[in-house]
Amino acid sequence: MINPFEVNIPKPVLDDLRTRLSRVRWPDEINNSEWNYGTSLDYMKELCNYWLNEFSWRKTENTINSYPNYIGEIDGNKIHFLHIKGEGKKSIPLIITHGWPGSFLEIMKLIPLLTKGKDVSFDLVIPSVIGFGFSSKCIQPGCDNAYVAGLWHKLMLNLGYEKYGAQGGDIGSGISTRLAMKYPNHVIGLHLNYISDSFSPYSQNDEENSKDVNKYKKDLENWASKEAGYAYIQATKPITLAYGLNDSPIGLCAWIVEKLNSWSDNKGQIESVFTKDEILSNVTLYWVTQTIHSSIRIYNENSKNPMIFRSTDFVPVPVAYANFPEEISRPPRAYAALGYNITRWTDMPSGGHFAAMEKPVQLASDIKEFFNSLY
């Protein structure tokens, strides 16, 4: 069953948020530490002031509601999604999946770029992953990327799409990968801007131990030693973290903003790629839906089913990869090709982990060119 949906957060919820923001108990900070110990205290105070006095969640709601929103129920799960039909003579069905600490909001800049066009466009399906945003929370174990992929396939079939493309970054990359692996007769192509750092293809040749691959693995180890503390706690003790983040909007904001700053190609200026409104729309969505715990639980579930490919595991559908230079995980093409049928590889001149927000024009162009060649 699929029903129209409109976002309208109750005023008392927003009033409570304002009250909490007006009563923040700030920590101290090492002098001149900026972002070196985590989220900058000065920037958080600036952001809090903007959140209280200038940011409008209702404006965000109006933007969301300007597109067709729906709630579909599949296997006992309520899935929130946007469904926007393309305007072109040829319109390609495409499901795009967000990641963490993002949400469906991170895909919004792609909508006009992919649905407009006289000749080629896309019928976009943009769901909120289970446990994120306005989708329901799964309180049973087993809600990992593969499980969500199964729901996405059923959703696309329910919408009348027997053949469709898939796109994703971050967790969305993992879900889209599982979708293409499980349903290759339905997925016409897979476009990714991230391949999981847990990806380990099955291989019996020397490519797995090449110089480029060894450097890639070493770079991942170095990154993890400095940046992956969040992932370890989310994969092992998520609810312990959630008590604080679900109770303090500033705590929640600082947890998310640190990742936006560290993982984007911002040259030391976070607002060169994200506006305050974009940052706070995403954080407020987590706050008003109380989904920080249900969203980070997928790290725990995925840790039990990592992207370690067996001899029978391979993504056979055509795969395109948009290689952004400041991405967290950047496997060599030959290594990725051990698990994916890579038919297109685009080295982007700039951009980081949040490609749909940072470089929407470049990402949309690569998506268009790839799927137009297939459909």
The 8 nearest C-alpha neighbors of each residue, nearest first, counted from 0:
[[1, 72, 71, 2, 73, 70, 157, 77],
 [0, 2, 71, 70, 72, 69, 3, 157],
 [1, 3, 70, 69, 4, 71, 0, 68],
 [4, 2, 69, 68, 70, 5, 1, 67],
 [3, 5, 69, 68, 70, 2, 6, 67],
 [4, 6, 64, 7, 68, 3, 69, 63],
 [5, 7, 60, 8, 64, 4, 63, 61],
 [8, 6, 9, 5, 60, 57, 10, 64],
 [7, 9, 10, 6, 12, 287, 13, 60],
 [10, 8, 12, 11, 7, 13, 14, 287],
 [9, 11, 13, 12, 14, 8, 15, 7],
 [12, 10, 14, 13, 9, 15, 16, 8],
 [13, 11, 15, 10, 14, 9, 16, 287],
 [12, 14, 16, 10, 15, 11, 17, 9],
 [13, 15, 11, 17, 16, 12, 10, 18],
 [16, 14, 18, 12, 13, 17, 11, 19],
 [17, 15, 13, 19, 14, 18, 20, 12],
 [18, 16, 20, 14, 15, 19, 21, 51],
 [17, 19, 15, 21, 16, 20, 14, 22],
 [18, 20, 16, 22, 21, 17, 15, 23],
 [21, 19, 17, 22, 18, 23, 16, 51],
 [20, 22, 18, 19, 23, 17, 51, 47],
 [23, 21, 19, 20, 24, 18, 17, 25],
 [22, 24, 20, 25, 21, 19, 249, 247],
 [25, 23, 22, 26, 249, 20, 21, 19],
 [24, 26, 23, 27, 40, 44, 249, 22],
 [27, 25, 28, 24, 40, 23, 29, 250],
 [26, 28, 25, 29, 40, 30, 24, 41],
 [27, 29, 30, 26, 40, 32, 31, 39],
 [30, 28, 32, 31, 27, 36, 33, 35],
 [29, 31, 32, 28, 33, 27, 40, 35],
 [32, 30, 33, 29, 28, 34, 35, 39],
 [31, 33, 30, 29, 35, 34, 36, 28],
 [32, 34, 39, 31, 35, 40, 36, 38],
 [35, 33, 39, 37, 38, 36, 32, 257],
 [34, 36, 32, 37, 33, 38, 39, 31],
 [37, 35, 34, 32, 38, 33, 39, 29],
 [38, 36, 34, 35, 257, 39, 33, 253],
 [37, 39, 257, 34, 253, 40, 256, 36],
 [38, 40, 34, 33, 42, 41, 43, 37],
 [41, 39, 43, 42, 44, 38, 28, 33],
 [42, 40, 44, 39, 43, 45, 33, 46],
 [41, 43, 45, 39, 44, 40, 46, 38],
 [42, 44, 46, 40, 45, 41, 47, 39],
 [45, 43, 47, 41, 42, 46, 40, 48],
 [46, 44, 42, 48, 43, 47, 41, 49],
 [45, 47, 43, 49, 44, 48, 50, 42],
 [48, 46, 50, 44, 49, 45, 43, 51],
 [47, 49, 51, 45, 46, 50, 52, 44],
 [48, 50, 53, 46, 52, 47, 51, 54],
 [51, 49, 54, 47, 48, 52, 53, 46],
 [52, 50, 48, 49, 47, 53, 17, 54],
 [51, 53, 49, 50, 48, 54, 47, 55],
 [54, 52, 49, 50, 51, 55, 48, 276],
 [53, 55, 50, 49, 52, 276, 56, 51],
 [56, 54, 57, 58, 53, 59, 50, 276],
 [55, 57, 59, 58, 60, 54, 280, 283],
 [58, 56, 60, 55, 59, 61, 7, 8],
 [57, 59, 61, 56, 60, 55, 62, 54],
 [60, 58, 56, 62, 57, 61, 63, 280],
 [61, 59, 57, 63, 58, 62, 64, 6],
 [60, 62, 64, 58, 59, 63, 65, 57],
 [61, 63, 59, 65, 60, 64, 58, 66],
 [64, 62, 60, 65, 61, 66, 59, 6],
 [63, 65, 61, 66, 62, 60, 5, 6],
 [66, 64, 62, 63, 61, 67, 60, 68],
 [65, 67, 64, 63, 68, 81, 83, 62],
 [68, 66, 81, 82, 83, 69, 64, 65],
 [69, 67, 81, 4, 80, 3, 66, 5],
 [68, 70, 3, 4, 80, 2, 79, 81],
 [69, 71, 79, 78, 2, 1, 4, 77],
 [72, 70, 1, 78, 77, 0, 69, 73],
 [71, 73, 77, 76, 0, 78, 75, 1],
 [74, 72, 76, 75, 71, 77, 150, 154],
 [75, 73, 76, 72, 150, 77, 153, 149],
 [74, 76, 73, 72, 77, 135, 137, 78],
 [77, 75, 73, 72, 74, 135, 78, 137],
 [76, 78, 72, 135, 134, 71, 70, 73],
 [79, 77, 134, 71, 70, 72, 76, 80],
 [78, 80, 70, 134, 127, 133, 126, 69],
 [81, 79, 126, 125, 69, 68, 127, 78],
 [80, 82, 68, 125, 124, 67, 69, 126],
 [83, 81, 124, 123, 67, 80, 68, 125],
 [82, 84, 123, 122, 81, 67, 85, 124],
 [85, 83, 122, 123, 82, 86, 114, 121],
 [84, 86, 114, 121, 122, 120, 90, 87],
 [85, 87, 115, 114, 120, 116, 117, 84],
 [88, 86, 117, 118, 119, 120, 89, 116],
 [87, 89, 118, 117, 119, 90, 86, 120],
 [90, 88, 119, 87, 118, 120, 91, 121],
 [91, 89, 121, 120, 85, 87, 119, 122],
 [90, 92, 121, 122, 93, 120, 89, 163],
 [93, 91, 122, 163, 121, 123, 164, 90],
 [94, 92, 164, 123, 165, 163, 122, 124],
 [93, 95, 124, 165, 125, 123, 166, 164],
 [96, 94, 166, 125, 167, 165, 93, 124],
 [95, 97, 171, 167, 125, 166, 126, 94],
 [98, 96, 171, 102, 103, 167, 168, 101],
 [97, 99, 170, 169, 171, 101, 168, 100],
 [100, 98, 101, 170, 169, 102, 97, 294],
 [99, 101, 255, 98, 102, 258, 259, 294],
 [100, 102, 99, 98, 105, 97, 281, 103],
 [103, 101, 104, 97, 105, 98, 127, 281],
 [102, 104, 105, 127, 106, 97, 125, 126],
 [105, 103, 102, 106, 107, 281, 101, 280],
 [104, 106, 103, 107, 356, 102, 101, 355],
 [107, 105, 104, 109, 103, 108, 355, 356],
 [106, 108, 104, 109, 110, 105, 103, 356],
 [109, 107, 110, 106, 359, 356, 111, 355],
 [108, 110, 112, 107, 106, 111, 359, 113],
 [109, 111, 113, 112, 107, 108, 114, 106],
 [112, 110, 114, 113, 115, 109, 108, 107],
 [111, 113, 109, 110, 114, 115, 363, 360],
 [112, 114, 110, 111, 120, 121, 115, 109],
 [113, 115, 85, 120, 121, 111, 110, 112],
 [116, 114, 86, 111, 113, 120, 112, 85],
 [117, 115, 87, 118, 120, 119, 86, 114],
 [118, 116, 87, 88, 119, 86, 115, 120],
 [117, 119, 87, 88, 116, 89, 120, 90],
 [120, 118, 87, 89, 90, 116, 117, 88],
 [119, 121, 90, 87, 114, 85, 113, 116],
 [122, 120, 91, 90, 85, 114, 123, 92],
 [121, 123, 84, 92, 85, 91, 83, 90],
 [124, 122, 83, 93, 82, 121, 94, 92],
 [123, 125, 94, 82, 81, 93, 126, 95],
 [124, 126, 81, 80, 95, 94, 123, 96],
 [127, 125, 80, 79, 128, 81, 124, 96],
 [126, 128, 79, 103, 131, 134, 80, 132],
 [127, 129, 131, 130, 126, 134, 147, 96],
 [130, 128, 134, 131, 135, 136, 127, 137],
 [129, 131, 136, 293, 294, 135, 134, 128],
 [132, 130, 294, 128, 129, 290, 127, 134],
 [133, 131, 134, 127, 288, 284, 285, 290],
 [132, 134, 79, 131, 135, 288, 127, 78],
 [135, 133, 78, 79, 129, 77, 132, 127],
 [134, 136, 77, 130, 129, 76, 133, 137],
 [137, 135, 130, 129, 293, 138, 134, 131],
 [136, 138, 139, 130, 135, 142, 129, 293],
 [139, 137, 136, 140, 293, 142, 130, 141],
 [138, 140, 137, 141, 142, 136, 300, 296],
 [141, 139, 142, 138, 300, 137, 143, 296],
 [140, 142, 143, 300, 139, 146, 301, 137],
 [143, 141, 146, 140, 300, 297, 147, 137],
 [144, 142, 300, 301, 146, 145, 141, 297],
 [145, 143, 174, 147, 146, 173, 148, 301],
 [144, 146, 148, 177, 147, 143, 174, 149],
 [147, 145, 149, 143, 148, 144, 142, 150],
 [146, 148, 150, 144, 149, 145, 151, 143],
 [149, 147, 178, 145, 151, 174, 150, 146],
 [148, 150, 152, 146, 147, 151, 153, 145],
 [149, 151, 147, 153, 148, 152, 154, 73],
 [152, 150, 154, 148, 149, 153, 155, 147],
 [153, 151, 155, 149, 154, 150, 156, 148],
 [152, 154, 156, 150, 151, 155, 157, 149],
 [153, 155, 151, 157, 152, 156, 150, 158],
 [156, 154, 158, 152, 160, 157, 153, 151],
 [155, 157, 159, 153, 160, 158, 154, 161],
 [158, 156, 154, 159, 155, 153, 160, 152],
 [159, 157, 155, 156, 160, 154, 153, 161],
 [158, 160, 156, 157, 161, 155, 154, 162],
 [159, 161, 156, 155, 162, 158, 163, 92],
 [162, 160, 156, 185, 159, 163, 155, 186],
 [163, 161, 185, 160, 186, 187, 164, 92],
 [164, 162, 92, 186, 93, 187, 160, 185],
 [163, 165, 93, 188, 187, 186, 189, 92],
 [164, 166, 94, 189, 93, 175, 95, 190],
 [167, 165, 190, 95, 191, 189, 175, 94],
 [168, 166, 172, 171, 96, 191, 95, 175],
 [167, 169, 172, 171, 193, 192, 191, 170],
 [168, 170, 98, 171, 172, 193, 99, 167],
 [171, 169, 98, 173, 172, 168, 174, 99],
 [170, 172, 167, 96, 97, 168, 98, 174],
 [171, 173, 167, 168, 175, 169, 170, 174],
 [174, 172, 176, 170, 171, 175, 144, 177],
 [173, 175, 144, 171, 177, 148, 176, 172],
 [176, 174, 178, 172, 177, 173, 165, 171],
 [177, 175, 173, 179, 178, 174, 172, 180],
 [176, 178, 180, 174, 145, 175, 179, 181],
 [179, 177, 148, 175, 181, 176, 180, 182],
 [178, 180, 183, 176, 182, 177, 181, 186],
 [181, 179, 177, 314, 178, 182, 183, 176],
 [180, 182, 178, 179, 177, 183, 149, 148],
 [181, 183, 179, 184, 185, 180, 178, 186],
 [184, 182, 186, 179, 185, 180, 316, 181],
 [185, 183, 182, 186, 187, 162, 316, 179],
 [184, 186, 162, 183, 182, 161, 187, 163],
 [187, 185, 163, 183, 164, 188, 179, 162],
 [188, 186, 164, 163, 185, 162, 316, 373],
 [187, 189, 317, 164, 316, 186, 318, 165],
 [188, 190, 318, 165, 166, 164, 317, 319],
 [189, 191, 166, 319, 318, 320, 165, 188],
 [192, 190, 320, 167, 193, 166, 168, 172],
 [191, 193, 321, 168, 320, 322, 167, 190],
 [194, 192, 168, 191, 169, 172, 195, 328],
 [195, 193, 172, 196, 328, 198, 192, 191],
 [194, 196, 197, 198, 193, 173, 328, 169],
 [195, 197, 198, 328, 194, 219, 327, 199],
 [196, 198, 195, 306, 305, 199, 307, 194],
 [199, 197, 306, 195, 196, 307, 200, 194],
 [198, 200, 307, 308, 197, 306, 201, 338],
 [201, 199, 308, 338, 337, 202, 307, 198],
 [200, 202, 308, 310, 309, 199, 203, 337],
 [203, 201, 204, 200, 207, 337, 310, 206],
 [202, 204, 205, 201, 207, 206, 310, 200],
 [205, 203, 206, 202, 207, 208, 201, 209],
 [204, 206, 207, 208, 209, 203, 202, 210],
 [207, 205, 209, 208, 204, 334, 333, 212],
 [206, 208, 205, 209, 212, 334, 204, 202],
 [209, 207, 206, 205, 212, 213, 210, 211],
 [210, 208, 206, 212, 211, 207, 213, 205],
 [209, 211, 213, 212, 214, 208, 215, 206],
 [212, 210, 214, 209, 213, 215, 331, 208],
 [211, 213, 215, 209, 214, 210, 208, 216],
 [212, 214, 216, 210, 215, 211, 217, 208],
 [213, 215, 217, 211, 212, 216, 218, 210],
 [216, 214, 212, 218, 213, 217, 330, 211],
 [217, 215, 219, 213, 218, 214, 212, 220],
 [218, 216, 214, 220, 219, 215, 213, 221],
 [217, 219, 221, 215, 220, 216, 214, 222],
 [218, 220, 222, 216, 217, 221, 223, 215],
 [219, 221, 217, 223, 218, 222, 224, 216],
 [222, 220, 218, 224, 219, 223, 217, 225],
 [221, 223, 219, 220, 225, 224, 226, 218],
 [222, 224, 227, 220, 226, 225, 221, 219],
 [225, 223, 221, 222, 226, 220, 227, 228],
 [226, 224, 223, 222, 227, 221, 228, 220],
 [225, 227, 223, 222, 228, 224, 229, 261],
 [226, 228, 223, 230, 229, 225, 224, 231],
 [229, 227, 231, 230, 226, 232, 223, 225],
 [228, 230, 227, 232, 231, 233, 226, 234],
 [231, 229, 233, 227, 228, 232, 234, 298],
 [230, 232, 234, 228, 233, 229, 235, 227],
 [231, 233, 235, 236, 234, 230, 229, 237],
 [234, 232, 237, 230, 231, 235, 295, 298],
 [233, 235, 299, 298, 231, 232, 230, 236],
 [234, 236, 232, 233, 299, 231, 237, 298],
 [237, 235, 232, 239, 238, 233, 234, 240],
 [238, 236, 233, 240, 239, 232, 235, 296],
 [237, 239, 241, 240, 236, 292, 242, 296],
 [240, 238, 241, 237, 236, 242, 243, 232],
 [239, 241, 238, 237, 242, 243, 244, 236],
 [240, 242, 238, 244, 292, 243, 239, 245],
 [243, 241, 245, 240, 244, 239, 246, 238],
 [242, 244, 246, 241, 245, 240, 247, 250],
 [243, 245, 251, 241, 250, 247, 246, 242],
 [244, 246, 241, 242, 243, 247, 289, 291],
 [247, 245, 243, 244, 242, 248, 250, 241],
 [246, 248, 250, 244, 249, 245, 243, 251],
 [249, 247, 251, 250, 252, 246, 286, 244],
 [248, 250, 252, 251, 247, 253, 20, 23],
 [251, 249, 247, 253, 244, 248, 252, 254],
 [252, 250, 244, 248, 254, 249, 253, 247],
 [251, 253, 249, 255, 254, 250, 256, 282],
 [252, 254, 256, 250, 255, 251, 38, 249],
 [255, 253, 251, 252, 257, 256, 250, 258],
 [254, 256, 252, 253, 257, 258, 100, 251],
 [257, 255, 259, 253, 258, 254, 252, 260],
 [256, 258, 38, 260, 255, 259, 254, 253],
 [259, 257, 261, 260, 256, 255, 262, 254],
 [260, 258, 256, 257, 262, 261, 263, 255],
 [259, 261, 257, 258, 269, 262, 263, 256],
 [262, 260, 258, 259, 263, 257, 264, 226],
 [261, 263, 352, 259, 258, 260, 351, 327],
 [264, 262, 351, 265, 352, 260, 261, 259],
 [263, 265, 351, 350, 325, 266, 262, 349],
 [264, 266, 268, 269, 267, 263, 271, 272],
 [267, 265, 268, 264, 269, 271, 263, 272],
 [266, 268, 265, 269, 260, 264, 271, 261],
 [269, 267, 265, 271, 270, 266, 272, 260],
 [270, 268, 271, 265, 260, 272, 273, 267],
 [271, 269, 273, 272, 274, 268, 275, 265],
 [270, 272, 269, 268, 265, 273, 274, 266],
 [271, 273, 270, 357, 265, 269, 274, 264],
 [274, 272, 270, 277, 271, 269, 278, 275],
 [275, 273, 277, 276, 270, 278, 272, 271],
 [274, 276, 278, 277, 279, 273, 46, 270],
 [275, 277, 279, 274, 278, 280, 54, 273],
 [278, 276, 274, 280, 275, 279, 273, 281],
 [279, 277, 275, 276, 281, 280, 274, 282],
 [278, 280, 282, 276, 281, 277, 283, 275],
 [279, 281, 283, 277, 282, 278, 276, 284],
 [280, 282, 284, 279, 283, 278, 277, 285],
 [281, 283, 279, 285, 284, 280, 252, 286],
 [284, 282, 286, 280, 285, 281, 279, 287],
 [283, 285, 281, 282, 286, 287, 288, 280],
 [286, 284, 282, 290, 283, 288, 289, 287],
 [285, 287, 283, 289, 284, 288, 282, 248],
 [286, 288, 284, 289, 285, 283, 12, 8],
 [287, 289, 290, 285, 286, 132, 284, 133],
 [290, 288, 286, 287, 285, 291, 245, 292],
 [291, 289, 293, 285, 288, 292, 131, 294],
 [290, 292, 294, 293, 285, 289, 295, 245],
 [293, 291, 241, 295, 294, 290, 296, 238],
 [292, 294, 130, 290, 296, 291, 295, 136],
 [295, 293, 130, 291, 131, 292, 296, 290],
 [294, 296, 297, 292, 298, 233, 293, 291],
 [297, 295, 299, 298, 293, 294, 237, 292],
 [296, 298, 300, 295, 299, 143, 301, 294],
 [299, 297, 234, 301, 296, 300, 295, 233],
 [298, 300, 234, 302, 296, 297, 301, 235],
 [299, 301, 297, 143, 302, 298, 303, 141],
 [302, 300, 304, 298, 143, 303, 299, 305],
 [301, 303, 299, 305, 300, 304, 298, 234],
 [304, 302, 301, 300, 305, 299, 143, 141],
 [303, 305, 301, 302, 306, 300, 143, 307],
 [306, 304, 302, 307, 301, 197, 303, 198],
 [305, 307, 198, 197, 308, 199, 304, 195],
 [308, 306, 199, 305, 198, 200, 309, 197],
 [309, 307, 200, 312, 201, 199, 306, 310],
 [308, 310, 312, 311, 201, 307, 200, 313],
 [311, 309, 201, 312, 308, 202, 313, 200],
 [310, 312, 309, 313, 308, 201, 338, 314],
 [313, 311, 309, 308, 310, 314, 338, 201],
 [312, 314, 338, 315, 339, 311, 180, 308],
 [315, 313, 339, 180, 316, 340, 338, 179],
 [316, 314, 340, 313, 317, 339, 183, 180],
 [315, 317, 188, 314, 183, 318, 340, 187],
 [318, 316, 188, 340, 342, 341, 189, 315],
 [317, 319, 341, 189, 340, 342, 190, 188],
 [320, 318, 343, 190, 344, 341, 342, 191],
 [319, 321, 344, 191, 192, 190, 322, 343],
 [322, 320, 192, 345, 344, 323, 191, 346],
 [321, 323, 346, 347, 345, 320, 192, 324],
 [322, 324, 347, 350, 326, 351, 325, 349],
 [325, 323, 326, 349, 350, 322, 351, 347],
 [326, 324, 351, 323, 264, 350, 327, 352],
 [325, 327, 351, 352, 323, 324, 328, 329],
 [328, 326, 352, 325, 329, 262, 351, 222],
 [327, 329, 326, 196, 330, 194, 195, 219],
 [330, 328, 326, 331, 327, 322, 215, 194],
 [329, 331, 215, 335, 328, 332, 334, 212],
 [332, 330, 334, 333, 335, 329, 212, 211],
 [331, 333, 335, 334, 336, 330, 344, 341],
 [332, 334, 336, 331, 335, 337, 206, 330],
 [335, 333, 331, 336, 332, 337, 330, 207],
 [336, 334, 332, 337, 333, 338, 339, 330],
 [335, 337, 339, 333, 338, 334, 341, 340],
 [336, 338, 335, 334, 200, 339, 333, 202],
 [339, 337, 313, 200, 336, 335, 314, 340],
 [340, 338, 336, 314, 341, 335, 313, 337],
 [339, 341, 315, 317, 318, 336, 314, 342],
 [342, 340, 318, 339, 336, 343, 319, 317],
 [341, 343, 318, 317, 319, 340, 344, 320],
 [344, 342, 319, 341, 320, 318, 345, 369],
 [345, 343, 320, 319, 321, 346, 342, 322],
 [346, 344, 321, 322, 347, 320, 343, 365],
 [345, 347, 322, 321, 323, 348, 344, 324],
 [346, 348, 323, 349, 322, 345, 324, 321],
 [349, 347, 346, 324, 323, 350, 322, 345],
 [350, 348, 347, 324, 323, 351, 264, 325],
 [351, 349, 264, 323, 325, 324, 358, 357],
 [350, 352, 325, 263, 326, 264, 323, 353],
 [351, 353, 326, 263, 262, 354, 327, 325],
 [354, 352, 356, 355, 351, 357, 263, 262],
 [353, 355, 357, 358, 356, 352, 351, 350],
 [354, 356, 359, 353, 106, 358, 357, 105],
 [355, 357, 354, 353, 105, 359, 358, 108],
 [358, 356, 354, 272, 355, 353, 359, 350],
 [357, 359, 354, 361, 360, 355, 356, 362],
 [358, 360, 355, 362, 361, 356, 363, 109],
 [361, 359, 363, 362, 358, 364, 112, 109],
 [362, 360, 364, 363, 359, 358, 365, 347],
 [361, 363, 359, 365, 364, 360, 358, 366],
 [364, 362, 366, 360, 365, 361, 359, 367],
 [363, 365, 367, 361, 362, 366, 360, 368],
 [364, 366, 362, 368, 363, 367, 369, 361],
 [365, 367, 363, 369, 364, 368, 362, 370],
 [368, 366, 364, 365, 369, 370, 371, 363],
 [367, 369, 371, 365, 366, 370, 364, 372],
 [368, 370, 366, 372, 367, 371, 365, 319],
 [371, 369, 373, 372, 367, 368, 374, 366],
 [370, 372, 368, 373, 369, 374, 367, 119],
 [371, 373, 370, 369, 374, 368, 367, 188],
 [374, 372, 370, 371, 369, 187, 188, 317],
 [373, 371, 370, 372, 91, 187, 89, 188]]
